[in-house]
């Protein structure tokens, strides 16, 4: 009872794998649209066209636009969250590690950072997206807590990190991780020396 027939398990695994690939295809198409047109350009129809599939197939995998945007945002933040977790868990200079991550927004991480900013802005109006957006901020706060126990300092550090990411996206020049580290460190030290 409940046992798969011989050969049936392979068929189930094959369907699951095809489903995962299709979801990834739809998410990639969504991120392409976000990068090119902004988050407001994302609809089931535009994603289907970008992916070269039917709109009904995008609706099969993502019944609502929020589900689709959450999946896209989560895919963007998962890799980034893993990287910041490595910085937090490492024994080295955590502020320098964060500075390098932030600096990547001017180079190899620009596409990801743009997509994340677009989706973060959309989350201000769509509460369902907020938990995925908060993961970055929560991890930056955790990193800050390794340097300070003051809640105001931690909040300022998170806001400064967000602001630096945004400023880098607005500039047309390379970001210097040493400068970013100096700014972040000054914020931590300055906060601890206030009366």
ROLUMLUM-198004 format. One record per residue (C-alpha): residue in three letters; x, y, z. Coordinates in steps of 0.001 Angstrom, whole numbers, padded with zeros to 6 digits, always signed. Example, Ala and Ser with C-alpha at 12.3 -4.5 7.8 and 13.67 -1.06 7.14 Angstrom:
# residues 2
ALA+012300-004500+007800 SER+013670-001060+007140 
END
This chain:
# residues 195
UNK+000000+000000+000000 UNK+001418+003370-001032 UNK+004479+001775-002672 UNK+005678+002992-006054 UNK+005670+000431-008847 UNK+009033-000339-010508 UNK+009908+002499-012887 UNK+007281+004767-011317 UNK+009817+006417-008972 UNK+011933+007492-011953 UNK+008899+009045-013615 UNK+008023+010945-010449 UNK+011612+012169-010051 UNK+011700+013175-013734 UNK+008499+015199-013394 UNK+009808+016847-010243 UNK+013059+017757-011966 UNK+011197+019166-015001 UNK+008991+021178-012638 UNK+012031+022598-010854 UNK+013614+023532-014175 UNK+010406+025201-015345 UNK+010138+027194-012108 UNK+013770+028292-012497 UNK+013086+029303-016118 UNK+010121+031417-015028 UNK+012108+033027-012201 UNK+014998+033822-014566 UNK+012565+035421-017011 UNK+011061+037452-014157 UNK+014485+038722-013097 UNK+015327+039630-016692 UNK+012202+041771-016820 UNK+012974+043363-013436 UNK+016483+044278-014600 UNK+015288+045618-017941 UNK+011915+047204-017128 UNK+011712+047344-013352 UNK+009425+045371-011069 UNK+006343+047135-012395 UNK+006979+045514-015782 UNK+006407+042045-014330 UNK+003109+040405-015248 UNK+002329+036768-015933 UNK+002009+037674-019605 UNK+005374+039487-019864 UNK+007124+036687-017974 UNK+005571+034039-020226 UNK+006668+035946-023323 UNK+010203+036364-021958 UNK+010410+032658-021055 UNK+008877+031543-024353 UNK+006009+029682-022670 UNK+002270+030146-022260 UNK+000788+032467-019661 UNK-001215+029553-018263 UNK+002047+027753-017497 UNK+003339+030689-015443 UNK+000011+030705-013586 UNK+000306+026954-012972 UNK+003626+027432-011157 UNK+002877+030835-009613 UNK-000838+031439-009089 UNK-000421+035086-008084 UNK+001934+037867-009026 UNK+003042+038086-005377 UNK+004056+034397-005446 UNK+006083+035044-008581 UNK+007774+038150-007183 UNK+008495+036428-003855 UNK+010128+033525-005702 UNK+012203+035941-007793 UNK+013215+038013-004776 UNK+014048+034913-002767 UNK+016251+033597-005565 UNK+018147+036897-005589 UNK+018548+037094-001822 UNK+019373+033420-001203 UNK+022846+033577-002729 UNK+023523+036943-001118 UNK+022305+035716+002260 UNK+024612+032714+001990 UNK+027560+035030+001296 UNK+026842+037327+004227 UNK+026371+034262+006461 UNK+029906+033194+005489 UNK+031208+036625+006501 UNK+029360+036476+009840 UNK+030571+032950+010604 UNK+034200+033557+009564 UNK+036914+034530+012011 UNK+038245+037358+009829 UNK+037415+041051+009563 UNK+033618+041030+009297 UNK+033379+044712+008389 UNK+035841+044219+005514 UNK+033828+041206+004336 UNK+030621+043254+004293 UNK+032428+046123+002546 UNK+033485+043748-000251 UNK+029907+042492-000639 UNK+028594+046043-000837 UNK+031335+047043-003316 UNK+030272+044224-005645 UNK+027148+046284-006374 UNK+029355+048387-008670 UNK+030736+045385-010520 UNK+029830+041723-010796 UNK+026904+042023-008387 UNK+025295+045037-010063 UNK+022508+043103-011800 UNK+021601+041321-008573 UNK+021740+044530-006561 UNK+019518+046361-009060 UNK+016953+043565-009019 UNK+017024+043458-005240 UNK+016539+047238-004947 UNK+013654+047156-007426 UNK+011926+044375-005568 UNK+012657+045990-002187 UNK+010970+049182-003308 UNK+007988+047171-004475 UNK+007880+045462-001061 UNK+007114+048833+000517 UNK+003730+048589-001219 UNK+003316+044793-001195 UNK+003621+043369+002315 UNK+003920+039769+001073 UNK+007402+040616-000280 UNK+008728+042087+002966 UNK+009965+038908+004704 UNK+012295+038102+001798 UNK+013591+041692+001751 UNK+014209+041722+005501 UNK+016635+038801+005353 UNK+019463+041015+004064 UNK+018789+043627+006735 UNK+018519+040969+009453 UNK+021885+039514+008474 UNK+023553+042938+008385 UNK+022116+043572+011868 UNK+023504+040243+013058 UNK+026916+041180+011698 UNK+026687+044567+013438 UNK+025876+042816+016728 UNK+029298+041148+016539 UNK+030734+044667+016832 UNK+028247+046458+019092 UNK+025479+045705+021551 UNK+023831+049108+021180 UNK+020474+048831+019329 UNK+020719+052385+017935 UNK+024209+051726+016574 UNK+023022+048495+014964 UNK+020041+050241+013368 UNK+022285+053028+012047 UNK+024754+050459+010687 UNK+021997+048641+008785 UNK+020667+051913+007367 UNK+024181+052981+006367 UNK+024779+049640+004603 UNK+021531+050045+002664 UNK+022421+053626+001789 UNK+025894+052666+000601 UNK+024421+049988-001667 UNK+022018+052505-003167 UNK+024720+055166-003612 UNK+026948+052660-005408 UNK+024130+051802-007808 UNK+023693+055497-008597 UNK+027404+056099-009264 UNK+029131+055242-012510 UNK+032464+054347-010954 UNK+034111+051476-009160 UNK+033408+051120-005473 UNK+036404+050951-003146 UNK+035907+048286-000441 UNK+038571+049967+001742 UNK+036636+053241+001686 UNK+033358+051434+002410 UNK+035009+049597+005316 UNK+036318+052924+006684 UNK+032846+054494+006506 UNK+031213+051485+008207 UNK+033900+051353+010906 UNK+033615+055077+011571 UNK+029879+054703+012058 UNK+030441+051938+014620 UNK+033236+053783+016444 UNK+031529+057184+016308 UNK+028386+055731+017831 UNK+030319+054186+020693 UNK+032027+057485+021570 UNK+028883+059599+021791 UNK+027776+060846+025215 
END
